[in-house]
Amino acid sequence: MANDSTLEVDPIDSVLERAIEVIGSKEAAMRWLGTPVRALGYATPISRLASSQGQEEVRMILGRLEYGVW
């Protein structure tokens, strides 16, 4: 029987997967995560991933990017 913790997805990994989905490639997503974003007060998205609130902010921005809401 598998350990339940092996089925859990790391929240940071889920943000990275979402960035790849929205931006189109892993390389471009990684570049975006390291680029200052105005909507985050010019912080980099990757710098916000340490907290659940920051992860949610980054997900929200990715959603806005996906739908062209700027």
KEBA-546678 format. One record per residue (C-alpha): residue number from 1; residue in one letter; x, y, z. Coordinates in steps of 0.1 Angstrom, whole numbers. Layout:
N
<seti><k>NUM</k><r>a</r><X>X</X><Y>Y</Y><Z>Z</Z></seti>
...
//
This chain:
70
<seti><k>1</k><r>m</r><X>0</X><Y>0</Y><Z>0</Z></seti>
<seti><k>2</k><r>a</r><X>14</X><Y>34</Y><Z>-9</Z></seti>
<seti><k>3</k><r>n</r><X>20</X><Y>60</Y><Z>17</Z></seti>
<seti><k>4</k><r>d</r><X>-5</X><Y>89</Y><Z>14</Z></seti>
<seti><k>5</k><r>s</r><X>22</X><Y>115</Y><Z>14</Z></seti>
<seti><k>6</k><r>t</r><X>36</X><Y>102</Y><Z>-19</Z></seti>
<seti><k>7</k><r>l</r><X>3</X><Y>112</Y><Z>-35</Z></seti>
<seti><k>8</k><r>e</r><X>5</X><Y>148</Y><Z>-24</Z></seti>
<seti><k>9</k><r>v</r><X>17</X><Y>174</Y><Z>-49</Z></seti>
<seti><k>10</k><r>d</r><X>41</X><Y>200</Y><Z>-36</Z></seti>
<seti><k>11</k><r>p</r><X>24</X><Y>234</Y><Z>-39</Z></seti>
<seti><k>12</k><r>i</r><X>55</X><Y>250</Y><Z>-55</Z></seti>
<seti><k>13</k><r>d</r><X>56</X><Y>222</Y><Z>-81</Z></seti>
<seti><k>14</k><r>s</r><X>19</X><Y>229</Y><Z>-88</Z></seti>
<seti><k>15</k><r>v</r><X>27</X><Y>266</Y><Z>-94</Z></seti>
<seti><k>16</k><r>l</r><X>55</X><Y>257</Y><Z>-117</Z></seti>
<seti><k>17</k><r>e</r><X>32</X><Y>233</Y><Z>-136</Z></seti>
<seti><k>18</k><r>r</r><X>7</X><Y>261</Y><Z>-139</Z></seti>
<seti><k>19</k><r>a</r><X>33</X><Y>285</Y><Z>-152</Z></seti>
<seti><k>20</k><r>i</r><X>44</X><Y>260</Y><Z>-178</Z></seti>
<seti><k>21</k><r>e</r><X>8</X><Y>255</Y><Z>-189</Z></seti>
<seti><k>22</k><r>v</r><X>2</X><Y>293</Y><Z>-192</Z></seti>
<seti><k>23</k><r>i</r><X>35</X><Y>304</Y><Z>-206</Z></seti>
<seti><k>24</k><r>g</r><X>42</X><Y>275</Y><Z>-229</Z></seti>
<seti><k>25</k><r>s</r><X>75</X><Y>260</Y><Z>-220</Z></seti>
<seti><k>26</k><r>k</r><X>95</X><Y>251</Y><Z>-189</Z></seti>
<seti><k>27</k><r>e</r><X>124</X><Y>274</Y><Z>-199</Z></seti>
<seti><k>28</k><r>a</r><X>100</X><Y>304</Y><Z>-205</Z></seti>
<seti><k>29</k><r>a</r><X>82</X><Y>296</Y><Z>-172</Z></seti>
<seti><k>30</k><r>m</r><X>114</X><Y>295</Y><Z>-153</Z></seti>
<seti><k>31</k><r>r</r><X>125</X><Y>328</Y><Z>-168</Z></seti>
<seti><k>32</k><r>w</r><X>92</X><Y>344</Y><Z>-159</Z></seti>
<seti><k>33</k><r>l</r><X>94</X><Y>332</Y><Z>-123</Z></seti>
<seti><k>34</k><r>g</r><X>128</X><Y>350</Y><Z>-120</Z></seti>
<seti><k>35</k><r>t</r><X>116</X><Y>382</Y><Z>-136</Z></seti>
<seti><k>36</k><r>p</r><X>103</X><Y>411</Y><Z>-115</Z></seti>
<seti><k>37</k><r>v</r><X>65</X><Y>415</Y><Z>-120</Z></seti>
<seti><k>38</k><r>r</r><X>47</X><Y>448</Y><Z>-115</Z></seti>
<seti><k>39</k><r>a</r><X>16</X><Y>432</Y><Z>-100</Z></seti>
<seti><k>40</k><r>l</r><X>39</X><Y>418</Y><Z>-72</Z></seti>
<seti><k>41</k><r>g</r><X>54</X><Y>452</Y><Z>-65</Z></seti>
<seti><k>42</k><r>y</r><X>83</X><Y>443</Y><Z>-88</Z></seti>
<seti><k>43</k><r>a</r><X>92</X><Y>412</Y><Z>-67</Z></seti>
<seti><k>44</k><r>t</r><X>100</X><Y>380</Y><Z>-86</Z></seti>
<seti><k>45</k><r>p</r><X>73</X><Y>354</Y><Z>-86</Z></seti>
<seti><k>46</k><r>i</r><X>98</X><Y>328</Y><Z>-73</Z></seti>
<seti><k>47</k><r>s</r><X>105</X><Y>350</Y><Z>-43</Z></seti>
<seti><k>48</k><r>r</r><X>68</X><Y>347</Y><Z>-33</Z></seti>
<seti><k>49</k><r>l</r><X>66</X><Y>309</Y><Z>-34</Z></seti>
<seti><k>50</k><r>a</r><X>77</X><Y>304</Y><Z>2</Z></seti>
<seti><k>51</k><r>s</r><X>43</X><Y>312</Y><Z>16</Z></seti>
<seti><k>52</k><r>s</r><X>9</X><Y>299</Y><Z>7</Z></seti>
<seti><k>53</k><r>q</r><X>-3</X><Y>335</Y><Z>3</Z></seti>
<seti><k>54</k><r>g</r><X>25</X><Y>342</Y><Z>-22</Z></seti>
<seti><k>55</k><r>q</r><X>17</X><Y>310</Y><Z>-41</Z></seti>
<seti><k>56</k><r>e</r><X>-19</X><Y>321</Y><Z>-44</Z></seti>
<seti><k>57</k><r>e</r><X>-8</X><Y>356</Y><Z>-56</Z></seti>
<seti><k>58</k><r>v</r><X>14</X><Y>340</Y><Z>-83</Z></seti>
<seti><k>59</k><r>r</r><X>-15</X><Y>316</Y><Z>-94</Z></seti>
<seti><k>60</k><r>m</r><X>-38</X><Y>347</Y><Z>-96</Z></seti>
<seti><k>61</k><r>i</r><X>-13</X><Y>365</Y><Z>-119</Z></seti>
<seti><k>62</k><r>l</r><X>-9</X><Y>334</Y><Z>-140</Z></seti>
<seti><k>63</k><r>g</r><X>-47</X><Y>333</Y><Z>-144</Z></seti>
<seti><k>64</k><r>r</r><X>-47</X><Y>370</Y><Z>-155</Z></seti>
<seti><k>65</k><r>l</r><X>-19</X><Y>363</Y><Z>-180</Z></seti>
<seti><k>66</k><r>e</r><X>-38</X><Y>333</Y><Z>-194</Z></seti>
<seti><k>67</k><r>y</r><X>-69</X><Y>354</Y><Z>-200</Z></seti>
<seti><k>68</k><r>g</r><X>-51</X><Y>387</Y><Z>-210</Z></seti>
<seti><k>69</k><r>v</r><X>-64</X><Y>406</Y><Z>-180</Z></seti>
<seti><k>70</k><r>w</r><X>-38</X><Y>434</Y><Z>-173</Z></seti>
//
